[in-house]
Each structure stands twice: as C-alpha cells, then as structure tokens.
Amino acid sequence: MISDLLVQGAQMALVLLLAPLLTGFVRKVKARLQRRRGPSLLQPYRDLLRLTRKEVVLAENASWLFRAVPYLIFAATWVAASLVPTFATGLVFSWSADLIAIIALLGTARFFLALAGMDVGTAFGGLGSSREVMIASLAEPAMLLIVFSLALLAGSTQLSTVATFMTEPGVGLRVTLGMALIALIMVAVAENGRIPIDNPATHLELTMVHEAMVLEYSGRHLAMLELAASLKLLLYLSLIACVFLPWGIATAGAGPLDALVGVAAWLAKLAAGGLLLALLETVTAKLRVFRVPEFLGAALMLGLLGTLLLFVSRSL
C-alpha cells in the first residue's frame, strides 16, 4: 500500500514539475521554426520564481473571490492533471480518474476564472470572460460527445479502463476513434487558448481571451494562474496520449522497470505533442473571434457523427 501511494505521489510530482518544462519546450520549438533563438527551456521556471517574489497588487474594489480564485484554479487543474494516467494505470486514485470528473474539475476552474475576470469591473476582464464562456459553451458539449463515444466503445468512462481497452488487438482502426481524436485535438487547442483560437504571446485587446481575464493579477497570484495554464496543457496532451496512444504505459501491479519504461514513453509522447503543437501554431494564422464558433462547431459535429456512426455500425 505504501509503495502504491509513493507511485501516485510520484505521478503528481512529475505532472507539477514537468508542466512548465512543456511550456518552455513549445516556446523553444516555435522560436526555432521561426528562425529565432528563443528563450531557454527553463525560462518558465524562472518566470514563476520571479513572480512569487514580487508583491501582489490588488485593485481597491477586488473582493475575496479575486484573491481566492488563483488557488482554486491551481488546485482543480492539478487534481485533474494528476488523475490522468501518465506512465501507469491502476494507481491508488485510479477509481476517481473518470473523464466526466476531469471535465467537471476543468469546468469549475473555468467558471471561477470567468468570475474573477469580471470581479474588478475592467473592460478587458469582462471581454475575456464573455469570450471564455462562449468558447466553453461549445467546447464542453463537444468534449462530452467524445467521452460518450469512448464510453460506448470501452464500456466505461474510467481512464484506466479506456487505456486498457485501447491496447487490445481487437480494437483496430475505427472511424469513430478517428473523429474523436480530431475533435479532442480541436477542443484541446481551444481550451488552452492556443493558435488559431487565441495567441498566448500577445496582450492585444482584439485577440486575447485568457490573458484578458488574468490581466489584473500580479505576484504569486499570477504565478499560480500561469502554472495552472501549463498544467492544463500537459493534461490535454497526456489525455490524448493515454486514450489514443496508450502504448508503453505500465499496467497495474507492474514492476519498477515497467514504470520507468512508462515514464520514458510518456515523456516521448509529450515531446511529440509539443513539437506538433509548435508546428501547428507556426503554420496557422489566428482566426477571427467570430470564426471560433465555426471551429468548435466542427469539433461538436465530429463528436456527434462519431457517436451516430457507432450506433449505426452496431445496429447492422
């Protein structure tokens, strides 16, 4: 039992430690693709450390909610990221690693972030919150349809069960899984505020969504929000790897060698995902805000068509 708790704690620690490194890796690869030198891979760690040392500046009309939201968002995102099986399945808390629970945690974090954006009463905060809610109103139904498709195939919404099912040789290539994968990638791009939905490297009022809601934060509060954003990116890449690329992941009761192989496979998948994300952001232009519903509507239709095809194929 103690060894199981240690493995679970190691996963939680790895998720927390590697999240800023993944963000730094994406920035570095993106800079190299644009023929720039780019920041160091460790720059996100330096930024977080610098922010924690700075004094917190609060608006005069900021309520208690504005001060508590960064910690709530960080806790919810960290728990959600830790529930995703990264290098091993069947861990101590695997019974709670449910896709619906993860969506609920992320939705809770988004809800409080939107409230915090409107709390101070600035124009940028309200603008970012309204855009975030618009994106969430389309991304969450698409995500639920993806979960519904996977649950119909695997017979469960528990990630360990889904990962085990996907490793079986009888799964094969399915149109439903292909549609679910494309829809999940589109939702992940939108949820993390990446190009073509949002540009995390700009503060222009016509383009920013996430940055507008955190514009009034500073010091350790901003550090918590930045770390939560990095954790969210790692969460979605780990989720895609767990569900659609579960090869190399250690099973329940595996030995230390299998766990090390699982960690190496997980790191390779994160590196590949970060590389593809940087490549996508380099070759893709940002969409207009009014085109975002079309983008997420396509993800919603892919999830719906995948579910309908699954029903039709089973009825034949």
Secondary structure, 3 states (H helix, E strand, C coil): CHHHHHHHHHHHHHHHHHHHHHHHHHHHHHHHHCCCCCCCCCHHHHHHHHHHHCCCCCCCCCCHHHHHHHHHHHHHHHHHHHHCCCCECCCCCHHHCEHHHHHHHHHHHHHHHHHHHHHCCCHHHHHHHHHHHHHHHHHHHHHHHHHHHHHHHHCCCEHHHHHHHHCCCCCCCCHHHHHHHHHHHHHHHHHCCCCCCCCCCCCCCCCCCHHHHCCCCCHHHHHHHHHHHHHHHHHHHHHHHHHHCCCCCECCCCCHHHHHHHHHHHHHHHHHHHHHHHHHHHHCCCCCHHHHHHHHHHHHHHHHHHHHHHHHHHHC
